[in-house]
């Protein structure tokens, strides 16, 4: 009987993980494309120097190119089952190699909102789309480029 219960529990856990994976794949597909930063905020203040930067998402990879030419590349990890939805940028190349930004995101049509904790800030993942003084959080609003 114990083995039957254990088997049922494992089957439930495996199906939940598989469902999360499927939800993440579907969400990654929805995020694919080229995005331009149209608004940004850091520690409660506007961050104009990143407005105009681009992020390309393809499959589970991201490539950011800032206005000054800095490039960041890596993997995206999503958990769309969380409220708000979770997004992690795991940097594989560039000045933030081996660093991770933990954030939240919201996709509505061709608008993507992201709020994340700076790498090495020791701050928790944000829970809302805003920044405050000394929060060490960044907020970005991006628009999808039309094909």
C-alpha positions in Angstrom: 0.0 0.0 0.0 2.9 2.4 0.9 4.4 1.8 -2.5 1.2 2.6 -4.3 0.8 5.8 -2.3 4.5 6.7 -3.0 4.0 5.9 -6.7 0.8 8.1 -6.9 2.7 11.0 -5.1 5.6 10.7 -7.5 3.3 10.7 -10.5 1.6 13.8 -9.2 4.9 15.6 -8.7 6.2 14.6 -12.1 3.0 15.7 -13.8 3.1 19.1 -12.0 6.7 19.7 -13.1 5.9 18.6 -16.6 2.9 21.0 -16.6 5.1 23.9 -15.4 7.6 23.0 -18.1 4.9 23.2 -20.7 3.6 26.5 -19.3 7.1 27.9 -19.4 7.6 26.7 -23.0 4.4 28.3 -24.1 5.3 31.6 -22.3 8.8 31.6 -23.8 7.2 31.3 -27.3 4.9 34.3 -26.5 8.0 36.4 -25.5 10.0 35.6 -28.6 11.0 38.7 -30.6 12.8 41.9 -30.4 11.9 44.3 -27.6 12.8 48.0 -27.2 13.0 49.7 -23.8 10.6 52.6 -23.7 10.7 53.4 -20.0 13.0 52.5 -17.1 13.4 53.2 -13.4 16.1 52.4 -10.9 15.7 53.0 -7.1 12.6 55.2 -7.7 14.2 57.5 -10.3 13.9 57.5 -14.1 16.8 55.7 -15.8 16.9 57.4 -19.2 20.3 55.9 -20.3 18.7 52.5 -20.9 15.7 53.7 -22.9 16.2 52.7 -26.5 18.2 49.5 -25.6 17.1 46.3 -27.2 16.5 42.7 -26.0 16.0 39.8 -28.3 14.4 36.7 -27.0 14.7 33.5 -29.0 13.7 30.1 -27.4 15.1 30.3 -23.9 17.9 32.7 -24.7 18.2 36.5 -24.3 20.5 39.0 -26.0 20.6 42.5 -24.6 22.3 45.4 -26.5 22.4 48.7 -24.7 22.5 52.1 -26.3 26.2 52.4 -25.5 27.0 49.0 -27.1 27.3 46.7 -24.1 26.0 43.2 -24.9 24.7 40.7 -22.4 23.7 37.1 -23.3 22.3 34.2 -21.4 19.4 32.0 -20.6 15.9 32.8 -19.5 14.2 30.8 -16.9 10.5 31.4 -16.5 7.9 30.3 -13.9 4.6 31.5 -15.2 2.7 29.7 -12.5 3.8 32.1 -9.8 1.9 35.3 -9.1 3.4 37.6 -10.3 5.1 35.5 -12.9 8.9 34.9 -12.3 11.7 35.5 -14.7 15.4 34.9 -14.2 18.2 36.1 -16.4 21.2 33.7 -16.1 24.0 35.5 -17.8 26.3 33.3 -19.9 28.4 36.1 -21.6 29.3 39.7 -21.2 30.3 41.8 -18.2 27.7 39.9 -16.0 28.8 36.4 -16.9 27.8 33.9 -14.2 25.4 36.4 -12.6 21.7 36.1 -12.2 18.9 38.7 -12.1 15.8 37.5 -10.4 12.6 39.2 -11.3 8.9 39.3 -12.2 7.3 40.0 -15.5 3.9 40.7 -17.1 3.1 40.4 -20.8 0.1 42.2 -22.2 -0.1 42.2 -26.0 3.1 43.9 -27.3 4.0 45.4 -23.9 6.4 43.6 -21.5 7.0 44.8 -18.0 9.9 43.5 -16.0 11.1 44.3 -12.5 14.2 42.7 -11.1 16.8 42.7 -8.4 20.3 43.7 -9.4 22.8 40.9 -9.5 24.8 40.5 -6.2 22.4 43.0 -4.5 21.3 40.3 -2.0 17.8 41.6 -2.5 14.8 39.4 -2.8 12.9 39.0 -6.0 10.4 41.9 -6.3 6.7 41.3 -5.7 5.4 44.4 -7.6 6.3 46.5 -10.6 7.8 49.5 -8.9 11.1 50.6 -7.4 11.8 52.7 -4.3 14.8 54.7 -3.1 17.7 52.3 -2.2 15.6 49.2 -3.3 18.3 48.1 -5.7 15.5 47.2 -8.1 15.1 48.0 -11.8 11.8 48.4 -13.7 11.7 48.2 -17.4 8.8 48.6 -19.8 9.5 47.3 -23.3 7.6 47.3 -26.6 7.8 44.5 -29.1 9.1 45.6 -32.5 6.7 45.0 -35.3 7.9 42.6 -38.1 
